[in-house]
Amino acid sequence: SAVISQKPSRDICQRGTSLTIQCQVDSQVTMMFWYRQQPGQSLTLIATANQGSEATYESGFVIDKFPISRPNLTFSTLTVSNMSPEDSSIYLCSVEVLNSGNTIYFGEGSWLTVV
Amino acid sequence: AQSVAQPEDQVNVAEGNPLTVKCTYSVSGNPYLFWYVQYPNRGLQFLLKYITGDNLVKGSYGFEAEFNKSQTSFHLKKPSALVSDSALYFCAVRDMEYGNKLVFGAGTILRVKS
């Protein structure tokens, strides 16, 4: 498995502001993803974070709203821009680790509340 | 497109009884199937997976799952439930044809009563 550290773990944000979530992994990572889990809902993929290039976004998610960086193999950031109450969610970093047999592991998530 | 369905929003079981959480899948190609558990106020924890091989796969915390190709099912099971098993369980399929992402079911709340 892997140790996946996300910061912040929780935050309360004012509407209209932006927040950047960091994800750091302690193992060699082959793939890195960002998911959103809205209250009482399942997980939805926001984007695949690509090292050194633009992320690949899923339908319904755009770079202006959710800019993502991945400067190296083990670190990525997700920014939630111009937040509204509808952005209140858990944001989860997930990774496939080298030699993990196609298993994807998740961090503890960043629990954001927008007021 | 790959998808999974969890037909039960909630499963209730008495402690010590066997439990089953159901999952069916729809995939093109070979299925890569996973179960995850989410405890309150926590992230997702990997329980087990089926990629190939034996249809009965064993995972963490005494859980196992049975892959059934003819019924396109991947039900999660445990012979004897614990109160501490109470959590939200997600079935997922990995879409190896498009982006290698995980596609999740809606989730099933498991409540184990003492």
Interface residues (C-beta under 8 A of the other chain):
Chain A: S1 M31 F33 S42 L43 T44 L45 T48 T56 E58 I90 L92 S94 E96 G101 N102 T103 I104 Y105 F106 G107 E108 G109 W111
Chain B: Y32 F34 Y36 N41 R42 G43 L44 Q45 F46 K49 I51 F90 R94 M96 G99 N100 K101 L102 V103 F104 G105 A106 G107
